[in-house]
């Protein structure tokens, strides 16, 4: 019989399940995993909150696992204010976009580092844009920022629109929602200090994610608006 192995994890989401259990969605290096935590109102249940680095032992071969063991490891990322909403936004993106049990160890590491940076008070916008881009890349939805759909180099004075399923297309006539070539080249270098780069990155990621998120609004985004 295959022995369950422990792995690092974070709680993305949890909800009450039956009388005393919880249904928990974990982010692990092996992907997003859903499991039942028995007696969730006991000691283990106190660990079922976001941003706490965990070590979890999951049992079962089906899509719904059982938590065999759950321990905190390291120090939780204490997030407050906009940093907290940013962390909740990351969790919601992962819940909505990450397929079940598809390994993404590099994304797990990037998530861990992003939480640490949020807790350290680093600037939010570059952290969020970098994570969104890494998520798109990991899921196979990324596109070139320095070449257009015809594989021609992006030029600083050009205007471009995003074709979500293909990449950036140069256009000659101005229209709403376009991106300046100079901004795109700055994003390709992660040069957040360049004029207009952060705003362009936010618009670009919003457009790129929208088609994959669908029409249902993000709860965390609504919380940001209400602040």
TORSEMI-967158 format. One record per residue: z negated, x negated, y of N, C-alpha, C in turn; residue number from 1; residue in three letters. Coordinates in Angstrom, 3 decimals, decimal comma, m for minus. Atoms other than C-alpha are relative to their C-alpha. Layout:
N
<<Z; X; Y>; <Z; X; Y>; <Z; X; Y>; NUM; "ALA">
...
***
This chain:
227
<<0,000; m0,853; m1,200>; <0,000; 0,000; 0,000>; <0,000; m0,887; 1,249>; 1; "UNK">
<<m0,124; 0,817; m1,197>; <0,988; m1,380; 3,416>; <m1,243; 0,122; 0,876>; 2; "UNK">
<<1,204; 0,005; m0,823>; <m2,022; m2,410; 5,476>; <0,372; 0,184; 1,476>; 3; "UNK">
<<m0,270; m0,151; m1,429>; <m2,091; m1,186; 9,088>; <m0,404; m1,258; 0,758>; 4; "UNK">
<<0,302; 1,189; m0,797>; <m2,028; m3,979; 11,643>; <m0,355; 0,412; 1,424>; 5; "UNK">
<<0,393; m0,274; m1,377>; <m3,638; m4,087; 15,061>; <1,074; m0,502; 0,953>; 6; "UNK">
<<m0,969; 0,419; m1,012>; <m1,457; m4,336; 18,143>; <m0,523; 0,370; 1,381>; 7; "UNK">
<<0,415; m0,348; m1,354>; <m1,970; m4,362; 21,907>; <0,629; 1,315; 0,417>; 8; "UNK">
<<m0,496; m1,317; m0,408>; <m1,507; m1,017; 23,627>; <m0,610; 0,410; 1,326>; 9; "UNK">
<<0,519; m0,714; m1,168>; <m1,960; 1,035; 26,775>; <0,221; 1,491; m0,223>; 10; "UNK">
<<m0,166; m1,447; 0,058>; <m2,447; 4,783; 27,042>; <0,948; 0,427; 1,118>; 11; "UNK">
<<m0,905; m0,571; m0,991>; <0,483; 6,464; 28,778>; <m0,402; 1,422; 0,358>; 12; "UNK">
<<0,321; m1,424; m0,203>; <m0,707; 10,045; 28,329>; <m0,873; 0,459; m1,150>; 13; "UNK">
<<0,808; m0,581; 1,073>; <m3,280; 12,020; 26,379>; <m0,328; 1,444; 0,344>; 14; "UNK">
<<0,418; m1,389; m0,212>; <m4,229; 15,633; 25,901>; <m0,830; 0,446; m1,192>; 15; "UNK">
<<0,851; m0,528; 1,070>; <m6,733; 17,620; 23,874>; <0,855; 0,530; m1,142>; 16; "UNK">
<<m0,752; m0,396; 1,196>; <m5,634; 18,358; 20,317>; <m0,992; 0,561; m1,016>; 17; "UNK">
<<0,923; m0,698; 0,896>; <m7,328; 20,860; 18,038>; <m1,408; m0,015; 0,618>; 18; "UNK">
<<1,339; m0,227; m0,554>; <m11,111; 21,093; 18,367>; <m0,601; m1,240; 0,650>; 19; "UNK">
<<0,683; 1,191; m0,530>; <m12,326; 17,533; 18,882>; <0,908; m1,221; 0,107>; 20; "UNK">
<<m0,920; 1,142; 0,023>; <m9,210; 15,346; 18,715>; <0,815; m0,072; 1,285>; 21; "UNK">
<<m0,922; 0,182; m1,125>; <m6,741; 14,011; 21,247>; <1,342; m0,479; m0,529>; 22; "UNK">
<<m1,350; 0,457; 0,303>; <m2,997; 13,521; 21,068>; <0,353; m1,034; 1,062>; 23; "UNK">
<<m0,126; 1,118; m0,941>; <m2,297; 10,135; 22,635>; <1,373; m0,657; m0,143>; 24; "UNK">
<<m1,233; 0,784; m0,027>; <0,960; 8,478; 23,655>; <m0,350; m1,408; 0,458>; 25; "UNK">
<<0,290; 1,397; m0,292>; <0,577; 4,693; 23,537>; <1,288; m0,744; 0,333>; 26; "UNK">
<<m1,051; 1,000; m0,164>; <2,806; 1,983; 24,937>; <m0,454; m1,248; m0,732>; 27; "UNK">
<<0,277; 1,213; 0,758>; <2,887; m0,947; 22,514>; <1,247; m0,887; 0,046>; 28; "UNK">
<<m1,214; 0,819; 0,076>; <5,250; m3,910; 22,045>; <1,050; 0,593; m0,935>; 29; "UNK">
<<m0,924; m0,654; 0,925>; <6,767; m1,806; 19,258>; <0,562; 1,301; 0,555>; 30; "UNK">
<<m0,559; m1,181; m0,638>; <7,574; 0,945; 21,715>; <m1,049; 1,052; 0,308>; 31; "UNK">
<<0,875; m1,131; m0,289>; <6,126; 4,331; 22,598>; <m0,364; 0,680; m1,321>; 32; "UNK">
<<0,481; m0,543; 1,275>; <3,988; 5,714; 19,777>; <m0,990; 1,127; 0,282>; 33; "UNK">
<<0,925; m1,136; m0,138>; <2,215; 9,071; 19,476>; <m0,942; 0,015; m1,202>; 34; "UNK">
<<0,991; 0,036; 1,080>; <m1,001; 9,273; 17,475>; <m1,137; 0,969; 0,297>; 35; "UNK">
<<1,168; m0,880; m0,106>; <m3,965; 11,539; 16,819>; <m1,260; m0,858; m0,031>; 36; "UNK">
<<1,302; 0,658; m0,023>; <m7,382; 10,218; 17,798>; <m1,056; 1,025; m0,377>; 37; "UNK">
<<1,046; m0,928; 0,457>; <m10,092; 11,985; 15,797>; <m1,287; m0,230; 0,784>; 38; "UNK">
<<1,295; 0,076; m0,695>; <m13,454; 12,721; 17,397>; <0,170; m0,672; 1,368>; 39; "UNK">
<<m0,352; 0,624; m1,278>; <m11,982; 11,940; 20,803>; <m1,110; 0,107; 1,037>; 40; "UNK">
<<1,083; m0,118; m0,984>; <m15,160; 13,016; 22,577>; <m1,088; m1,046; m0,231>; 41; "UNK">
<<0,966; 1,057; 0,275>; <m17,043; 10,092; 21,058>; <0,347; m1,267; 0,757>; 42; "UNK">
<<m0,179; 1,284; m0,684>; <m16,992; 6,411; 21,978>; <1,472; m0,334; 0,215>; 43; "UNK">
<<m1,422; 0,334; m0,115>; <m13,292; 5,967; 21,264>; <0,688; 0,782; 1,097>; 44; "UNK">
<<m0,632; m0,842; m0,996>; <m12,391; 8,839; 23,544>; <m0,171; m0,527; 1,406>; 45; "UNK">
<<0,230; 0,532; m1,347>; <m13,861; 7,060; 26,557>; <1,007; m1,085; 0,356>; 46; "UNK">
<<m1,006; 1,030; m0,239>; <m11,170; 4,384; 26,156>; <1,381; 0,595; 0,237>; 47; "UNK">
<<m1,318; m0,635; m0,106>; <m8,350; 6,918; 26,249>; <0,260; 0,387; 1,451>; 48; "UNK">
<<m0,373; m0,208; m1,390>; <m7,452; 6,505; 29,887>; <1,008; m1,082; 0,366>; 49; "UNK">
<<m1,061; 0,961; m0,334>; <m4,579; 4,725; 31,584>; <m0,541; m1,341; 0,479>; 50; "UNK">
<<0,169; 1,328; m0,601>; <m4,445; 1,040; 32,512>; <m1,108; m0,834; m0,647>; 51; "UNK">
<<0,998; 0,768; 0,736>; <m7,067; m0,134; 29,976>; <0,714; m0,763; m1,116>; 52; "UNK">
<<m0,627; 0,743; 1,104>; <m5,776; m2,978; 27,750>; <m0,763; 0,240; m1,293>; 53; "UNK">
<<0,610; m0,394; 1,271>; <m6,445; m1,894; 24,173>; <0,570; m0,809; m1,148>; 54; "UNK">
<<m0,520; 0,416; 1,296>; <m6,106; m3,100; 20,647>; <m0,142; 1,207; m0,917>; 55; "UNK">
<<0,011; m1,241; 0,769>; <m5,154; m0,215; 18,396>; <0,579; m0,247; m1,392>; 56; "UNK">
<<m0,497; 0,036; 1,381>; <m4,695; 0,154; 14,661>; <0,490; 1,396; m0,331>; 57; "UNK">
<<m0,619; m1,293; 0,263>; <m2,294; 2,946; 13,774>; <0,352; 0,124; m1,473>; 58; "UNK">
<<m0,270; m0,249; 1,417>; <m1,955; 4,483; 10,315>; <1,030; 1,122; m0,140>; 59; "UNK">
<<m0,977; m1,044; 0,288>; <0,826; 6,576; 8,813>; <1,418; m0,472; 0,246>; 60; "UNK">
<<m1,400; 0,408; m0,106>; <4,572; 6,309; 8,460>; <0,860; 1,009; 0,736>; 61; "UNK">
<<m0,764; m1,021; m0,706>; <5,655; 9,529; 10,146>; <0,019; m0,251; 1,489>; 62; "UNK">
<<m0,077; 0,154; m1,454>; <6,373; 10,041; 13,820>; <m1,367; 0,160; 0,652>; 63; "UNK">
<<1,344; m0,189; m0,536>; <2,790; 11,190; 14,398>; <m0,977; m0,838; m0,813>; 64; "UNK">
<<0,923; 0,912; 0,684>; <0,344; 8,401; 13,527>; <m1,441; 0,500; 0,135>; 65; "UNK">
<<1,432; m0,202; m0,177>; <m3,435; 8,386; 13,197>; <m0,612; m1,296; 0,506>; 66; "UNK">
<<0,686; 1,175; m0,517>; <m5,648; 6,029; 15,165>; <m1,096; m0,395; m0,974>; 67; "UNK">
<<1,028; 0,480; 0,909>; <m7,616; 3,978; 12,656>; <m1,111; m0,715; 0,736>; 68; "UNK">
<<0,979; 0,759; m0,783>; <m9,336; 1,773; 15,217>; <0,527; m0,142; 1,420>; 69; "UNK">
<<m0,370; 0,090; m1,405>; <m9,370; 1,534; 18,997>; <m1,064; m0,806; 0,735>; 70; "UNK">
<<0,951; 0,857; m0,715>; <m10,980; m1,259; 21,022>; <0,595; m0,422; 1,331>; 71; "UNK">
<<m0,432; 0,564; m1,279>; <m10,809; m2,375; 24,639>; <0,022; m1,514; m0,112>; 72; "UNK">
<<m0,096; 1,463; m0,041>; <m9,678; m5,954; 25,147>; <0,342; m0,396; 1,430>; 73; "UNK">
<<m0,277; 0,399; m1,377>; <m9,763; m7,708; 28,491>; <m0,572; 0,987; 0,999>; 74; "UNK">
<<0,537; m0,778; m1,108>; <m10,413; m6,054; 31,823>; <1,025; 1,029; 0,444>; 75; "UNK">
<<m0,896; m1,064; m0,448>; <m8,955; m2,734; 32,907>; <0,500; m0,286; 1,406>; 76; "UNK">
<<m0,553; 0,108; m1,350>; <m6,674; m2,682; 35,937>; <m0,529; 1,172; 0,816>; 77; "UNK">
<<0,575; m1,055; m0,836>; <m8,672; m0,739; 38,524>; <0,938; 0,257; 1,166>; 78; "UNK">
<<m0,988; m0,328; m1,022>; <m6,096; 0,982; 40,680>; <m0,542; 1,106; 0,898>; 79; "UNK">
<<0,478; m0,978; m0,970>; <m6,850; 2,922; 43,844>; <1,136; 0,369; 0,950>; 80; "UNK">
<<m0,947; m0,418; m1,028>; <m4,858; 4,905; 46,381>; <1,445; m0,047; m0,474>; 81; "UNK">
<<m1,422; 0,045; 0,341>; <m1,114; 4,231; 46,388>; <0,271; m0,842; m1,240>; 82; "UNK">
<<m0,167; 0,801; 1,222>; <m1,518; 1,585; 43,676>; <m0,239; 0,865; m1,236>; 83; "UNK">
<<0,259; m0,912; 1,110>; <m2,984; 4,285; 41,404>; <1,195; 0,913; m0,234>; 84; "UNK">
<<m1,172; m0,868; 0,145>; <m0,088; 6,650; 42,105>; <1,195; m0,786; m0,539>; 85; "UNK">
<<m1,087; 0,841; 0,505>; <2,295; 3,765; 41,455>; <m0,137; m0,214; m1,503>; 86; "UNK">
<<0,224; 0,148; 1,429>; <0,706; 3,136; 38,052>; <0,322; 1,271; m0,768>; 87; "UNK">
<<m0,311; m1,282; 0,638>; <0,952; 6,830; 37,198>; <1,507; 0,240; m0,032>; 88; "UNK">
<<m1,459; m0,113; m0,039>; <4,603; 6,720; 38,242>; <0,644; m0,821; m1,122>; 89; "UNK">
<<m0,525; 0,823; 1,095>; <5,284; 3,851; 35,829>; <m0,206; 0,697; m1,340>; 90; "UNK">
<<0,296; m0,678; 1,260>; <3,587; 5,782; 33,026>; <0,920; 1,197; m0,208>; 91; "UNK">
<<m0,857; m1,176; 0,132>; <5,614; 8,902; 33,764>; <1,441; m0,398; m0,304>; 92; "UNK">
<<m1,346; 0,494; 0,325>; <8,879; 6,942; 33,770>; <0,111; m0,353; m1,481>; 93; "UNK">
<<m0,029; 0,414; 1,405>; <8,015; 5,473; 30,374>; <m0,086; 1,209; m0,931>; 94; "UNK">
<<0,098; m1,213; 0,821>; <7,007; 8,870; 28,981>; <1,338; 0,736; m0,043>; 95; "UNK">
<<m1,241; m0,775; m0,091>; <10,261; 10,433; 30,160>; <1,213; m0,723; m0,592>; 96; "UNK">
<<m1,231; 0,722; 0,319>; <12,744; 7,660; 29,386>; <m0,051; m0,838; m1,273>; 97; "UNK">
<<0,072; 0,931; 1,128>; <11,441; 5,441; 26,596>; <0,086; 0,764; m1,316>; 98; "UNK">
<<m0,068; m0,675; 1,293>; <12,544; 6,544; 23,116>; <m1,186; m0,382; m0,884>; 99; "UNK">
<<1,150; 0,249; 0,880>; <9,866; 6,796; 20,433>; <0,291; m1,157; m0,953>; 100; "UNK">
<<0,001; 1,073; 1,006>; <9,166; 3,712; 18,311>; <1,241; m0,891; 0,059>; 101; "UNK">
<<m1,069; 0,979; m0,196>; <11,927; 1,544; 19,782>; <m0,642; m1,233; 0,628>; 102; "UNK">
<<0,727; 1,176; m0,492>; <10,500; m1,990; 20,174>; <0,556; m0,533; 1,319>; 103; "UNK">
<<m0,364; 0,607; m1,282>; <10,505; m3,379; 23,726>; <m1,119; m0,950; 0,414>; 104; "UNK">
<<1,114; 0,913; m0,311>; <8,104; m6,353; 23,724>; <0,067; m0,583; 1,400>; 105; "UNK">
<<m0,115; 0,563; m1,351>; <9,486; m7,807; 26,976>; <m0,404; 1,035; 1,048>; 106; "UNK">
<<0,386; m1,063; m0,930>; <9,032; m4,450; 28,727>; <m1,512; 0,190; m0,007>; 107; "UNK">
<<1,462; m0,112; 0,097>; <5,447; m4,247; 27,445>; <m0,657; m1,110; 0,822>; 108; "UNK">
<<0,565; 1,119; m0,762>; <4,741; m7,678; 28,934>; <0,195; 0,209; 1,503>; 109; "UNK">
<<m0,269; m0,246; m1,415>; <6,387; m6,733; 32,230>; <m0,928; 1,089; 0,542>; 110; "UNK">
<<0,921; m1,070; m0,384>; <4,283; m3,545; 32,359>; <m1,404; m0,576; 0,234>; 111; "UNK">
<<1,321; 0,620; m0,124>; <1,099; m5,586; 31,798>; <m0,104; m0,798; 1,296>; 112; "UNK">
<<0,010; 0,829; m1,211>; <1,999; m8,021; 34,592>; <0,076; 0,862; 1,260>; 113; "UNK">
<<m0,109; m0,897; m1,152>; <2,926; m5,160; 36,931>; <m1,335; 0,663; 0,298>; 114; "UNK">
<<1,325; m0,585; m0,208>; <m0,454; m3,481; 36,404>; <m0,943; m1,006; 0,654>; 115; "UNK">
<<0,857; 1,036; m0,582>; <m2,199; m6,757; 37,177>; <0,337; m0,218; 1,472>; 116; "UNK">
<<m0,427; 0,214; m1,383>; <m0,134; m7,196; 40,338>; <m0,409; 1,177; 0,890>; 117; "UNK">
<<0,453; m1,169; m0,757>; <m0,908; m3,624; 41,457>; <m1,497; m0,091; 0,275>; 118; "UNK">
<<1,450; 0,131; m0,169>; <m4,621; m4,240; 40,885>; <m0,353; m1,103; 1,004>; 119; "UNK">
<<0,241; 1,107; m0,927>; <m4,366; m7,471; 42,905>; <0,410; 0,325; 1,433>; 120; "UNK">
<<m0,371; m0,409; m1,350>; <m3,034; m5,539; 45,896>; <1,338; m0,523; 0,474>; 121; "UNK">
<<m1,333; 0,470; m0,391>; <0,502; m6,945; 45,842>; <0,813; 1,148; 0,597>; 122; "UNK">
<<m0,852; m1,013; m0,629>; <3,189; m5,109; 47,836>; <0,616; 0,911; m1,058>; 123; "UNK">
<<m0,395; m0,968; 1,024>; <4,095; m1,930; 45,981>; <1,501; 0,059; m0,229>; 124; "UNK">
<<m1,427; m0,283; 0,141>; <7,795; m1,520; 46,684>; <0,743; m1,029; m0,871>; 125; "UNK">
<<m0,687; 0,947; 0,885>; <9,067; m4,804; 45,166>; <m0,431; 0,134; m1,459>; 126; "UNK">
<<0,487; m0,156; 1,378>; <6,864; m4,235; 42,086>; <0,649; 1,199; m0,681>; 127; "UNK">
<<m0,586; m1,209; 0,581>; <8,166; m0,706; 41,544>; <1,484; m0,168; m0,251>; 128; "UNK">
<<m1,445; 0,166; 0,172>; <11,810; m1,622; 42,093>; <0,294; m0,961; m1,159>; 129; "UNK">
<<m0,211; 0,954; 1,097>; <11,529; m4,607; 39,727>; <m0,241; 0,664; m1,351>; 130; "UNK">
<<0,285; m0,659; 1,269>; <9,966; m2,441; 37,030>; <1,093; 1,009; m0,341>; 131; "UNK">
<<m1,075; m0,968; 0,261>; <12,588; 0,306; 37,419>; <1,241; m0,721; m0,531>; 132; "UNK">
<<m1,187; 0,739; 0,433>; <15,342; m2,294; 37,079>; <m0,181; m0,537; m1,414>; 133; "UNK">
<<0,255; 0,510; 1,349>; <13,725; m3,871; 34,009>; <0,106; 1,135; m1,026>; 134; "UNK">
<<m0,074; m1,143; 0,913>; <13,385; m0,423; 32,407>; <1,453; 0,396; m0,245>; 135; "UNK">
<<m1,418; m0,325; 0,174>; <17,053; 0,389; 33,054>; <0,695; m1,034; m0,875>; 136; "UNK">
<<m0,615; 1,084; 0,763>; <18,045; m2,992; 31,652>; <m0,380; 0,098; m1,477>; 137; "UNK">
<<0,469; m0,084; 1,385>; <15,915; m2,584; 28,518>; <0,650; 1,175; m0,746>; 138; "UNK">
<<m0,587; m1,184; 0,618>; <17,410; 0,861; 27,869>; <1,524; m0,065; m0,075>; 139; "UNK">
<<m1,451; 0,162; 0,057>; <20,957; m0,437; 28,280>; <0,742; 0,719; 1,110>; 140; "UNK">
<<m0,615; m0,743; m1,094>; <21,613; 1,395; 31,564>; <0,254; m0,861; 1,236>; 141; "UNK">
<<m0,144; 0,863; m1,176>; <21,715; m1,611; 33,911>; <1,479; m0,265; 0,296>; 142; "UNK">
<<m1,371; 0,282; m0,438>; <24,830; m2,661; 35,828>; <m0,048; m1,235; 0,895>; 143; "UNK">
<<m0,067; 1,206; m0,827>; <26,004; m5,718; 37,745>; <m0,217; 0,349; 1,464>; 144; "UNK">
<<0,221; m0,171; m1,431>; <24,843; m6,067; 41,336>; <0,888; m0,907; 0,839>; 145; "UNK">
<<m0,837; 0,948; m0,750>; <27,168; m8,914; 42,292>; <1,486; 0,117; m0,335>; 146; "UNK">
<<m1,402; m0,279; 0,319>; <30,407; m7,577; 40,731>; <0,207; 1,504; m0,059>; 147; "UNK">
<<m0,249; m1,435; 0,025>; <32,048; m4,177; 41,029>; <0,608; 0,422; m1,333>; 148; "UNK">
<<m0,510; m0,535; 1,262>; <33,554; m1,945; 38,320>; <1,309; m0,665; m0,423>; 149; "UNK">
<<m1,245; 0,721; 0,311>; <36,802; m3,943; 38,538>; <m0,248; m1,482; m0,223>; 150; "UNK">
<<0,426; 1,378; 0,220>; <34,860; m7,180; 37,978>; <0,363; m0,917; 1,164>; 151; "UNK">
<<m0,219; 0,799; m1,199>; <35,576; m8,315; 41,518>; <m1,346; m0,284; 0,651>; 152; "UNK">
<<1,288; 0,310; m0,632>; <32,770; m10,079; 43,402>; <m0,319; 0,992; 1,117>; 153; "UNK">
<<0,469; m0,819; m1,116>; <30,727; m7,868; 45,696>; <0,035; m0,868; 1,256>; 154; "UNK">
<<m0,084; 0,745; m1,253>; <31,422; m8,935; 49,273>; <m0,959; 0,617; 1,009>; 155; "UNK">
<<1,068; m0,431; m0,897>; <28,789; m8,727; 51,987>; <0,448; 1,088; 0,958>; 156; "UNK">
<<m0,451; m0,973; m0,995>; <30,941; m6,732; 54,412>; <0,550; 1,280; m0,641>; 157; "UNK">
<<m0,538; m1,175; 0,680>; <32,074; m4,210; 51,768>; <m0,993; 1,149; m0,080>; 158; "UNK">
<<0,816; m1,197; 0,246>; <30,797; m0,675; 51,138>; <0,214; 0,444; m1,445>; 159; "UNK">
<<m0,065; m0,319; 1,434>; <29,987; 0,487; 47,617>; <m0,763; 1,283; m0,311>; 160; "UNK">
<<0,748; m1,137; 0,531>; <28,951; 3,601; 45,759>; <m0,282; m0,259; m1,467>; 161; "UNK">
<<0,396; 0,198; 1,393>; <27,224; 3,776; 42,410>; <0,657; 1,042; m0,883>; 162; "UNK">
<<m0,479; m0,849; 1,086>; <29,144; 5,205; 39,474>; <m0,972; m0,251; m1,147>; 163; "UNK">
<<1,147; 0,257; 0,871>; <26,124; 5,655; 37,204>; <0,403; m0,495; m1,377>; 164; "UNK">
<<m0,395; 0,399; 1,347>; <28,010; 5,273; 33,946>; <0,873; m1,247; m0,027>; 165; "UNK">
<<m0,924; 1,141; m0,032>; <30,098; 2,301; 35,119>; <m0,507; m1,157; 0,851>; 166; "UNK">
<<0,446; 1,073; m0,884>; <28,640; 0,359; 38,039>; <0,366; 0,290; 1,439>; 167; "UNK">
<<m0,253; m0,132; m1,433>; <29,427; m0,263; 41,682>; <1,500; 0,019; 0,279>; 168; "UNK">
<<m1,419; m0,151; m0,355>; <32,761; 0,860; 43,140>; <0,165; m0,196; 1,496>; 169; "UNK">
<<m0,243; 0,215; m1,431>; <34,072; m0,428; 46,438>; <0,806; 1,160; 0,565>; 170; "UNK">
<<m0,707; m1,099; m0,662>; <35,190; 2,288; 48,846>; <0,372; m0,457; 1,408>; 171; "UNK">
<<m0,492; 0,401; m1,321>; <37,118; 2,040; 52,104>; <m0,501; 0,928; 1,100>; 172; "UNK">
<<0,419; m0,966; m1,004>; <35,973; 5,199; 53,870>; <m1,495; 0,241; m0,095>; 173; "UNK">
<<1,449; m0,223; m0,019>; <32,389; 5,705; 54,943>; <m0,326; 1,403; m0,489>; 174; "UNK">
<<0,505; m1,281; 0,483>; <30,483; 8,509; 53,203>; <m1,496; m0,167; m0,254>; 175; "UNK">
<<1,446; 0,119; 0,223>; <26,787; 9,320; 52,678>; <m0,320; m0,647; m1,342>; 176; "UNK">
<<0,487; 0,559; 1,265>; <24,870; 7,390; 50,048>; <0,598; m1,331; m0,395>; 177; "UNK">
<<m0,624; 1,288; 0,333>; <26,833; 4,141; 50,206>; <m0,986; m1,150; 0,167>; 178; "UNK">
<<0,811; 1,216; m0,083>; <25,416; 0,637; 49,881>; <0,846; m1,115; 0,601>; 179; "UNK">
<<m0,681; 1,157; m0,580>; <26,321; m2,394; 51,953>; <0,010; m1,148; m1,011>; 180; "UNK">
<<m0,107; 1,115; 0,931>; <27,552; m5,368; 49,974>; <m1,092; m1,031; 0,197>; 181; "UNK">
<<1,050; 0,982; m0,281>; <25,058; m7,645; 51,705>; <m1,334; 0,399; m0,592>; 182; "UNK">
<<1,245; m0,493; 0,595>; <22,179; m5,454; 50,560>; <0,016; m0,192; m1,516>; 183; "UNK">
<<m0,107; 0,129; 1,455>; <23,433; m5,470; 46,969>; <m0,135; m1,453; m0,432>; 184; "UNK">
<<0,116; 1,423; 0,334>; <23,765; m9,258; 46,975>; <m1,441; m0,473; 0,137>; 185; "UNK">
<<1,414; 0,337; m0,145>; <20,190; m9,529; 48,249>; <m0,788; 0,507; m1,212>; 186; "UNK">
<<0,691; m0,546; 1,175>; <19,038; m7,268; 45,397>; <0,299; m0,835; m1,244>; 187; "UNK">
<<m0,360; 0,830; 1,154>; <20,919; m9,412; 42,887>; <m0,868; m1,250; m0,067>; 188; "UNK">
<<0,857; 1,180; m0,065>; <18,734; m12,311; 44,058>; <m1,483; 0,368; 0,120>; 189; "UNK">
<<1,379; m0,488; m0,199>; <15,570; m10,149; 44,307>; <m0,562; m0,519; 1,315>; 190; "UNK">
<<0,411; 0,455; m1,326>; <15,449; m11,153; 47,982>; <m0,497; 1,206; 0,790>; 191; "UNK">
<<0,568; m1,201; m0,626>; <13,097; m8,452; 49,235>; <m0,192; m0,156; 1,501>; 192; "UNK">
<<0,174; 0,229; m1,429>; <12,852; m10,044; 52,682>; <1,281; 0,275; 0,783>; 193; "UNK">
<<m1,273; m0,218; m0,688>; <16,529; m9,432; 53,462>; <m0,013; 1,366; 0,698>; 194; "UNK">
<<m0,018; m1,271; m0,733>; <17,110; m6,705; 56,094>; <0,635; 1,124; m0,833>; 195; "UNK">
<<m0,521; m1,172; 0,711>; <17,551; m3,298; 54,433>; <m0,103; m0,056; m1,507>; 196; "UNK">
<<m0,018; 0,163; 1,451>; <17,013; m4,646; 50,908>; <m0,928; 0,988; m0,708>; 197; "UNK">
<<0,959; m0,879; 0,675>; <13,912; m2,630; 50,009>; <0,433; 1,460; 0,040>; 198; "UNK">
<<m0,451; m1,381; m0,120>; <15,286; 0,645; 51,326>; <1,217; 0,249; m0,881>; 199; "UNK">
<<m1,189; m0,127; 0,854>; <18,617; 0,056; 49,575>; <m0,395; 0,030; m1,466>; 200; "UNK">
<<0,450; 0,035; 1,393>; <16,795; m0,783; 46,332>; <m0,601; 1,339; m0,414>; 201; "UNK">
<<0,612; m1,293; 0,307>; <14,813; 2,444; 46,503>; <1,071; 1,064; m0,210>; 202; "UNK">
<<m1,089; m0,982; 0,140>; <17,976; 4,525; 47,037>; <0,812; m0,252; m1,262>; 203; "UNK">
<<m0,809; 0,351; 1,168>; <19,865; 2,647; 44,333>; <m0,704; 0,383; m1,294>; 204; "UNK">
<<0,741; m0,335; 1,213>; <17,127; 3,040; 41,728>; <m0,163; 1,509; m0,149>; 205; "UNK">
<<0,109; m1,452; 0,045>; <16,682; 6,708; 42,660>; <1,286; 0,603; m0,589>; 206; "UNK">
<<m1,283; m0,495; 0,516>; <20,405; 7,299; 42,021>; <0,182; m0,364; m1,476>; 207; "UNK">
<<m0,212; 0,479; 1,371>; <20,451; 5,216; 38,836>; <m0,882; 0,731; m1,000>; 208; "UNK">
<<0,937; m0,658; 0,920>; <17,406; 6,940; 37,323>; <0,243; 1,499; m0,110>; 209; "UNK">
<<m0,083; m1,458; m0,069>; <18,267; 10,502; 38,338>; <0,759; 0,598; m1,185>; 210; "UNK">
<<m0,819; m0,570; 1,066>; <20,951; 11,059; 35,718>; <m0,727; m0,036; m1,340>; 211; "UNK">
<<0,735; 0,123; 1,260>; <18,605; 9,926; 32,937>; <m1,271; 0,838; m0,005>; 212; "UNK">
<<1,211; m0,810; m0,089>; <15,549; 11,806; 34,195>; <0,298; 1,494; m0,066>; 213; "UNK">
<<m0,333; m1,416; 0,002>; <17,377; 15,113; 34,565>; <m0,613; 0,728; 1,187>; 214; "UNK">
<<0,411; m0,776; m1,179>; <16,452; 17,957; 36,947>; <m1,503; 0,166; 0,170>; 215; "UNK">
<<1,448; m0,212; m0,097>; <12,733; 18,146; 36,164>; <m0,617; m1,057; 0,914>; 216; "UNK">
<<0,562; 0,985; m0,934>; <10,861; 16,520; 39,088>; <m1,130; m0,804; m0,616>; 217; "UNK">
<<1,093; 0,854; 0,441>; <8,441; 13,658; 38,548>; <m1,295; 0,436; 0,691>; 218; "UNK">
<<1,287; m0,429; m0,555>; <4,824; 14,774; 39,014>; <m0,568; m1,075; 0,917>; 219; "UNK">
<<0,564; 1,100; m0,789>; <3,773; 11,345; 40,296>; <0,708; m0,143; 1,339>; 220; "UNK">
<<m0,747; 0,070; m1,262>; <6,516; 11,420; 42,931>; <m0,477; 1,091; 0,954>; 221; "UNK">
<<0,528; m1,083; m0,825>; <5,211; 14,774; 44,162>; <m1,376; m0,362; 0,565>; 222; "UNK">
<<1,317; 0,423; m0,489>; <1,707; 13,299; 44,409>; <0,130; m0,956; 1,174>; 223; "UNK">
<<m0,247; 0,925; m1,095>; <3,065; 10,509; 46,595>; <0,317; 0,767; 1,288>; 224; "UNK">
<<m0,425; m0,761; m1,172>; <4,658; 13,061; 48,927>; <m1,156; 0,730; 0,657>; 225; "UNK">
<<1,107; m0,812; m0,522>; <1,413; 14,996; 49,313>; <m1,095; m0,840; 0,639>; 226; "UNK">
<<1,023; 0,845; m0,599>; <m0,585; 11,990; 50,464>; <0,091; 0,006; 1,523>; 227; "UNK">
***
